Amino acid sequence: MNTRNHEHYTDRTAYDAIKAADKPPNAARETVENMRREANKRGFEVFGRIKLRDMKTGKIYR
C-alpha cells in the first residue's frame, strides 16, 4: 500500500486508517495462527493463503 495521496504527498494518516480498517479481527488472526501451528505439529506446512468466512456477517478474510 502506498503512503502517498493522489497528489503524491505523504499522507500517513489516511494510510494508517485504511490499514487499520483492512485488518482482520483478532479471532480471524488467531484462528489462522492456530491452524498453522496445528499443521506444523502434524508435519505439514501451510504455504498458501487461508480464507475464512464469518458465518454471521458473511465477510471473507484473506
Buried (B, 14 or more C-beta within 10 A) or exposed (E): EEEEEEEEEEBEEEBEEEEEEEEBEEEBEEBBEEEBEEEEEEEEEEEEEEEBEEEEEEEEBE
